[in-house]
Amino acid sequence: MVMQTTVMPVNGNDSLVFDWKPSDSTLQYFAYFYFAELDQSQANNQTRKQEIYLNDQLLTLLVFPYFASATLPPFVISGENIEISINKTEDSPLPPFLNAFELYVSKQFLQFLSHQEDIMFLLAVEDIIFSVFF
């Protein structure tokens, strides 16, 4: 259902901007972006060009031919202030757009989540299987 909706700025020359101040600036986030040109009537065989910026630094340039879609590989982001903006390029006749945005946090575990005895048992089973079949 998410990919059936699109967000665009009200004024076609404006940018889409998402910003926040993480409670812990050392955390790493994985950001996924999803784009799909859904409005065939608006595109009129025009190419949409847009740029994604993280804190005013260009991450990527996207070029969407008529009725195309894209899922970007994740970007790793972190910092005290995070601002993501999606801008149309100077030569793009169409405004920037976005269908979906996912953000995941990378958690660091300071201790093993498994008991050491469980790990030793699995390694022993692996040794037995390896010696029987190989």
C-alpha positions in Angstrom: 0.0 0.0 0.0 2.9 2.4 0.7 4.1 2.2 -2.8 0.7 3.4 -4.1 1.2 6.9 -2.6 3.7 9.6 -3.4 4.7 12.7 -1.5 5.7 15.9 -3.4 6.2 19.5 -2.3 3.2 21.7 -2.8 5.4 24.1 -4.8 7.2 22.1 -7.5 10.5 24.1 -7.0 10.7 23.3 -3.2 12.6 20.4 -1.7 11.4 17.5 0.5 13.2 17.8 3.8 13.3 15.4 6.7 15.4 16.4 9.8 15.8 15.2 13.3 18.2 15.4 16.3 19.0 11.9 17.5 19.2 11.3 21.2 22.5 9.6 20.7 24.8 11.0 18.0 27.0 7.9 17.9 24.1 5.6 16.7 24.3 4.5 13.0 21.1 4.5 11.0 20.4 2.7 7.7 18.2 4.7 5.4 16.3 3.1 2.6 14.5 5.2 -0.1 11.8 3.9 -2.5 10.7 5.7 -5.6 8.0 4.8 -8.3 6.6 7.2 -10.9 2.9 6.5 -10.4 1.2 9.4 -12.2 1.4 8.7 -16.0 -0.5 11.8 -16.9 1.9 14.2 -15.1 5.1 12.7 -16.6 4.1 13.2 -20.3 7.3 11.4 -21.3 9.5 13.8 -19.3 12.5 12.8 -17.3 12.5 13.5 -13.6 15.9 14.3 -12.1 16.4 14.7 -8.4 19.3 14.7 -5.9 19.4 13.4 -2.4 21.5 15.3 0.2 22.6 14.4 3.7 23.5 17.5 5.7 24.2 19.5 2.5 26.4 16.8 1.0 25.3 15.1 -2.2 24.6 11.4 -1.7 23.2 10.5 -5.1 21.7 11.8 -8.3 18.5 10.0 -9.6 17.2 10.1 -13.1 13.7 8.7 -13.7 12.6 8.1 -17.3 8.9 8.0 -18.0 7.1 5.6 -15.6 10.2 4.2 -13.8 10.9 3.0 -10.3 13.9 2.6 -8.0 14.9 1.2 -4.6 18.2 2.6 -3.4 20.7 0.5 -1.4 20.9 1.7 2.2 22.8 4.8 3.2 24.6 4.7 6.6 24.0 8.0 8.4 24.8 9.3 11.9 25.5 12.6 13.6 24.1 15.2 16.1 21.8 16.7 13.5 20.5 14.8 10.5 18.9 16.5 7.5 17.9 14.7 4.4 16.7 16.7 1.5 15.4 15.6 -1.9 15.7 18.3 -4.5 14.9 18.5 -8.2 17.8 19.4 -10.4 18.0 22.8 -12.3 17.1 21.1 -15.6 14.3 18.8 -14.3 10.8 19.9 -15.4 9.2 17.8 -12.6 9.2 18.2 -8.8 11.0 15.8 -6.5 9.0 12.9 -5.1 9.3 10.0 -2.6 7.1 6.9 -2.1 8.6 5.4 1.0 11.4 6.0 3.5 12.6 3.4 6.0 15.1 4.1 8.8 16.7 1.3 10.9 19.1 1.8 13.8 22.2 -0.4 14.2 22.4 -1.7 17.8 25.7 -2.7 19.3 25.5 -5.7 21.8 28.1 -5.5 24.5 27.8 -9.2 25.4 26.9 -12.4 23.6 23.2 -13.1 23.3 23.9 -16.9 23.4 25.2 -18.9 26.3 28.7 -20.1 25.8 27.6 -23.7 26.3 25.1 -23.5 23.4 27.9 -22.3 21.1 30.2 -25.1 22.2 27.5 -27.7 21.6 26.8 -26.3 18.1 30.5 -26.4 17.2 30.7 -30.0 18.5 27.7 -31.0 16.3 29.3 -29.3 13.3 32.6 -31.3 13.9 30.6 -34.6 14.1 28.7 -33.9 10.9 31.8 -32.8 9.1 33.7 -36.0 10.1 30.8 -38.3 9.1 30.2 -36.8 5.6 33.6 -35.5 4.6 
